[in-house]
Amino acid sequence: MAPKPVPIVPFRSVQYALRVLETVAKQRDGVTEDQLARRTGLPPGHLAHLLLMLRREGYLEQLVDGSFVVGESFVLLSSGGDRNQMQREKLQRHLTRLRDDLGAAIYISRYLDGEVKITQFAAGPRTPAVTEWVDFKAAAHASAVGKCLLTQLDYDGRRDHLSRHKTIRLTSRTTTNERVLFSQLDSQPPTVPVLDLQEYAIGTVCAAVPVTAGSAVGCLALSLPIEHAHRLRTAAHKLNRQAAPVLLSLSI
């Protein structure tokens, strides 16, 4: 069940961010933006955007002379201690911030041991989570989360999954024909959010974007009640643009 190698925008941004962090970490006395531009080869505009994001997330700090050193978040995640707990807490802060910013329930899902698993989420009274009326493990063909994860698997990985979880009809909008489903998955652009327009549950719409760290297959997703369906595409594209910090937390 090897992941299918596809380029995605958040992944590219995180590659560049890791290059910047590696460069800064080698210079204990700090490194200037001009020096970073020369050593990383990144265009000034792109570098400035990354530096802003890395400072905001606490991975970098800027000294009074303008140079950059590694920040507290980078030190904590790359040092000893309970790294998993620190990573989980940082991810939860990301999800909560996205929930409040987008006005939607937010989820992180991973494809682990051949199954779809929601590993963390942020919801609230005004941003209710999806009611899991059918186990998400059995509904990958219908949910935005599941379809986003399946797009990242190769053909054999998809066939293995669907041999264990049949494409049952959950609503009148559910795709149950495997040939049609595979065609949809293959034609899904890797930089465009995957949508679920009441395919899993009547009254709910969802979107998901891939966040793949190393060989692990994952995604970041949101859900909205049907009365907010008009906001789905805008919120989905905003989620895609803001996926890099989440992926970075998973990558360090």
C-alpha positions as CSV (number, residue, x, y, z in Angstrom):
1,M,0.0,0.0,0.0
2,A,2.6,2.5,-1.0
3,P,1.6,6.1,-1.3
4,K,1.3,7.5,-4.8
5,P,4.0,10.2,-5.3
6,V,2.2,13.4,-6.2
7,P,3.4,17.0,-5.7
8,I,1.3,19.1,-3.4
9,V,1.6,22.8,-2.6
10,P,1.8,22.5,1.2
11,F,4.4,19.8,0.9
12,R,6.6,22.0,-1.4
13,S,6.3,24.9,1.1
14,V,7.3,22.6,4.0
15,Q,10.3,21.3,2.0
16,Y,11.5,24.9,1.7
17,A,10.7,25.7,5.3
18,L,12.8,22.7,6.5
19,R,15.6,23.9,4.3
20,V,15.5,27.3,6.0
21,L,15.3,25.7,9.5
22,E,18.3,23.5,8.8
23,T,20.3,26.5,7.6
24,V,19.4,28.6,10.6
25,A,20.1,25.7,13.1
26,K,23.7,25.5,11.8
27,Q,24.4,29.1,12.8
28,R,24.1,29.6,16.5
29,D,24.9,33.3,16.3
30,G,22.1,33.9,13.8
31,V,21.8,34.3,10.1
32,T,20.4,37.2,8.1
33,E,17.7,37.1,5.5
34,D,20.2,37.9,2.8
35,Q,22.4,35.0,3.9
36,L,19.4,32.7,4.0
37,A,18.5,33.7,0.4
38,R,22.0,32.9,-0.8
39,R,22.4,29.6,1.1
40,T,18.9,28.2,0.4
41,G,18.5,29.6,-3.1
42,L,15.0,30.6,-2.4
43,P,13.5,33.8,-4.1
44,P,13.3,36.8,-1.7
45,G,9.5,37.0,-1.9
46,H,9.0,33.3,-1.1
47,L,11.6,33.4,1.6
48,A,10.0,36.4,3.3
49,H,6.7,34.6,3.4
50,L,8.3,31.5,4.9
51,L,10.1,33.5,7.5
52,L,6.9,35.2,8.5
53,M,5.2,31.8,8.9
54,L,8.1,30.3,10.8
55,R,8.2,33.2,13.3
56,R,4.5,33.1,13.8
57,E,4.7,29.4,14.6
58,G,7.6,29.8,17.0
59,Y,10.1,27.9,14.9
60,L,12.3,31.0,14.4
61,E,13.1,34.1,16.4
62,Q,14.4,37.4,15.1
63,L,17.1,39.1,17.1
64,V,17.4,42.8,17.5
65,D,20.0,43.0,14.8
66,G,17.6,41.4,12.3
67,S,19.2,38.0,12.1
68,F,17.3,34.7,12.8
69,V,17.9,31.9,15.3
70,V,15.8,28.8,16.0
71,G,12.8,29.4,18.2
72,E,11.2,27.6,21.1
73,S,8.9,25.4,19.0
74,F,11.8,24.0,17.0
75,V,13.9,23.4,20.1
76,L,11.0,21.5,21.9
77,L,10.0,19.4,18.9
78,S,13.6,18.5,17.9
79,S,14.9,17.8,21.5
80,G,14.1,15.1,24.1
81,G,11.1,14.9,26.3
82,D,7.6,13.8,25.4
83,R,7.9,14.8,21.7
84,N,4.6,13.1,20.7
85,Q,2.7,15.0,23.4
86,M,4.2,18.3,22.4
87,Q,3.5,17.7,18.8
88,R,-0.1,16.7,19.6
89,E,-0.6,19.9,21.6
90,K,0.8,22.1,18.9
91,L,-1.4,20.4,16.3
92,Q,-4.4,20.9,18.5
93,R,-3.7,24.6,18.7
94,H,-3.4,24.7,14.9
95,L,-6.8,23.0,14.5
96,T,-8.5,25.3,17.0
97,R,-7.1,28.3,15.3
98,L,-8.3,27.0,11.9
99,R,-11.7,26.2,13.4
100,D,-12.2,29.8,14.6
101,D,-10.8,31.3,11.4
102,L,-12.8,29.3,9.0
103,G,-15.9,28.8,11.1
104,A,-15.9,25.1,10.5
105,A,-15.1,21.8,12.3
106,I,-11.5,20.8,11.5
107,Y,-9.9,17.3,11.4
108,I,-6.6,15.6,11.0
109,S,-6.9,12.1,9.5
110,R,-4.2,9.5,8.8
111,Y,-4.2,6.2,6.9
112,L,-2.8,3.8,9.5
113,D,-2.6,0.0,9.3
114,G,-4.9,0.0,6.3
115,E,-7.6,2.1,7.9
116,V,-9.0,5.6,7.9
117,K,-8.5,7.2,11.3
118,I,-9.4,10.7,12.6
119,T,-6.5,11.3,14.9
120,Q,-7.4,14.9,16.1
121,F,-10.2,17.4,15.6
122,A,-11.5,20.7,16.8
123,A,-15.2,21.4,16.9
124,G,-17.6,23.5,19.0
125,P,-21.2,24.6,19.5
126,R,-21.1,26.8,16.4
127,T,-18.9,24.4,14.4
128,P,-20.3,20.9,15.1
129,A,-18.4,17.8,14.2
130,V,-19.8,15.4,11.7
131,T,-22.0,12.8,13.3
132,E,-20.3,9.4,12.7
133,W,-23.5,7.5,11.8
134,V,-21.4,5.0,9.8
135,D,-17.9,4.1,10.9
136,F,-15.5,6.4,9.0
137,K,-13.3,3.3,8.4
138,A,-16.1,1.8,6.2
139,A,-16.9,5.1,4.4
140,A,-13.7,6.1,2.7
141,H,-15.5,6.0,-0.7
142,A,-18.0,8.6,0.4
143,S,-16.3,11.0,2.8
144,A,-13.9,13.8,1.8
145,V,-11.4,12.5,4.3
146,G,-11.6,9.0,2.9
147,K,-11.4,10.0,-0.7
148,C,-8.4,12.4,0.0
149,L,-6.6,9.5,1.6
150,L,-7.4,7.1,-1.2
151,T,-6.1,9.5,-3.8
152,Q,-2.7,9.2,-2.1
153,L,-2.6,5.4,-2.4
154,D,-1.5,3.5,-5.4
155,Y,-3.9,1.2,-7.3
156,D,-3.1,-1.9,-5.3
157,G,-3.6,0.1,-2.0
158,R,-7.0,1.2,-3.1
159,R,-8.0,-2.2,-4.2
160,D,-6.9,-3.7,-0.9
161,H,-8.9,-1.1,1.0
162,L,-12.1,-1.6,-1.0
163,S,-11.8,-5.4,-0.8
164,R,-12.3,-4.9,2.9
165,H,-14.7,-2.0,2.9
166,K,-17.3,-2.2,0.1
167,T,-18.7,0.9,-1.6
168,I,-22.1,0.8,0.0
169,R,-24.7,3.5,-0.6
170,L,-25.0,5.9,2.3
171,T,-27.0,8.7,0.6
172,S,-28.4,9.2,-2.9
173,R,-25.2,11.0,-3.8
174,T,-22.8,8.3,-2.8
175,T,-20.6,6.8,-5.6
176,T,-20.9,3.0,-5.4
177,N,-19.4,2.0,-8.7
178,E,-15.7,1.3,-8.1
179,R,-14.7,2.0,-11.7
180,V,-16.3,5.4,-11.5
181,L,-14.8,6.0,-8.0
182,F,-11.3,5.1,-9.3
183,S,-11.8,7.5,-12.3
184,Q,-12.8,10.3,-9.9
185,L,-9.7,9.6,-7.7
186,D,-7.3,9.5,-10.6
187,S,-8.7,12.8,-12.1
188,Q,-8.5,14.7,-8.7
189,P,-5.9,17.4,-9.1
190,P,-3.4,17.1,-6.1
191,T,-3.6,20.8,-5.3
192,V,-7.4,21.0,-5.4
193,P,-9.4,20.1,-2.2
194,V,-11.5,16.9,-2.3
195,L,-15.2,17.6,-1.7
196,D,-18.0,15.6,-0.1
197,L,-21.4,17.1,-1.1
198,Q,-23.7,15.1,1.2
199,E,-22.2,11.8,0.0
200,Y,-21.5,10.6,3.5
201,A,-24.4,12.2,5.4
202,I,-27.4,14.3,4.4
203,G,-27.1,17.7,5.9
204,T,-23.3,17.9,5.9
205,V,-20.7,19.0,3.4
206,C,-16.9,18.5,3.7
207,A,-13.6,19.2,2.1
208,A,-10.1,17.7,2.6
209,V,-6.5,18.5,1.5
210,P,-3.5,16.1,1.7
211,V,-0.9,16.6,4.3
212,T,1.6,13.8,3.7
213,A,4.8,13.7,5.9
214,G,7.4,11.2,4.6
215,S,5.7,7.9,3.8
216,A,2.7,8.6,6.1
217,V,-0.6,9.3,4.3
218,G,-2.8,12.0,5.9
219,C,-5.1,14.9,5.3
220,L,-6.6,18.0,6.8
221,A,-10.3,18.4,6.5
222,L,-13.3,20.6,7.4
223,S,-17.0,20.1,7.7
224,L,-20.0,22.5,7.5
225,P,-23.7,22.1,8.0
226,I,-25.6,22.2,4.8
227,E,-26.9,25.7,5.5
228,H,-23.4,26.9,5.2
229,A,-22.6,25.0,2.0
230,H,-22.2,28.3,0.1
231,R,-19.0,28.8,2.1
232,L,-17.5,25.4,1.4
233,R,-15.3,26.1,-1.6
234,T,-13.9,29.4,-0.2
235,A,-13.2,27.7,3.2
236,A,-11.6,24.7,1.4
237,H,-9.2,26.8,-0.6
238,K,-8.3,28.8,2.6
239,L,-7.7,25.5,4.4
240,N,-5.4,24.4,1.6
241,R,-3.4,27.6,1.8
242,Q,-3.0,27.2,5.6
243,A,-2.1,23.5,5.6
244,A,1.7,24.2,5.6
245,P,2.0,24.8,9.4
246,V,0.2,21.6,10.2
247,L,2.3,19.6,7.8
248,L,5.4,21.3,9.2
249,S,4.5,20.2,12.8
250,L,4.1,16.6,11.5
251,S,7.5,16.7,9.7
252,I,9.8,18.0,12.4
